[in-house]
Amino acid sequence: MHKILLILVLFILAMPLYAQEINGSVTVNADKIPGSNKQVFKTLENSLNEFVNQKRWTSSNFKPQERIKCNFTLTIIDYSGDEMRGHIQIQSSRPVYNSTYLTPVFNFKDDNFSFRYVEFEPIQFNENSFESNLVSIISFYVYSILGMDGDTFTLNGGTNYYAKAQSILVLAQQSGYTGWNQNDGNGTRFTLIDNILSPAYDAYRSSLYKYHLKGLDSMNLDKKGAKNMIADAISDLKIIYNTRPNAFLLRVFIDSKADEIVKIFSDGPRYDTFSLKEDLLKISPINAAKWNEIK
């Protein structure tokens, strides 16, 4: 009997250990809600952290060090009955090869954020039905994060994850909540996933791949060559700009990468940034002050 237990223990120890895909932090900010009893928000925060980090979102094996680092910040500005309303900020990053640096991949604020929540109710995701707007929004962005992360490692590597996000969107479209439908305006969840999966915006996804895998990941080997790749990735975005100068995905890219771009091209070795700055000024003139910091 003891030998059987020993063999079983050794077998378990010898098995490769795989963790969930997400290494996330969820924060619920209810500072704008009057009253001293904020326990419901703390309960919500704890439940969402457990939901995001303990659920297996894919069938892929992620080693602990491969888990995707991300943050969800829920800011509640109105609370009445069981209904909450506010906005949610989503941020994700991924490590750069052979360094300790984490590069931002996705940085997005969703203002179409309202949901019903009863304290201690279970937060569960069902891919075949709409359970709640809160669950659908969080799950939608988890799969969007997985998709963008996949695109930075393999050309169009995130397609299956984007398809999951799109399925969540379709199920939520009859819910009555805003952000899921085409007529809800620009800058919505509908616009995000519709654009990402549209062939018209292929340059966005190929730029994610070139910028990260071909550019940042080779920075330790050939800094100037890496800068060339990153500049090429930004130049490729002009394909989108030339036909859709106000494209939503251009803003998504720049909101995530602007500060990093300035830092990369303000550091050595010297690089002729004339064409790069022209491209950046076309794509995002609102950030002209930042682009002028690039020397």
Summary of the structure (lengths in Angstrom):
residues: 295
radius of gyration: 21.3
end to end distance: 72.1
largest distance: 74.4
contacts: 864
relative contact order: 0.09
helix: 52%
strand: 17%
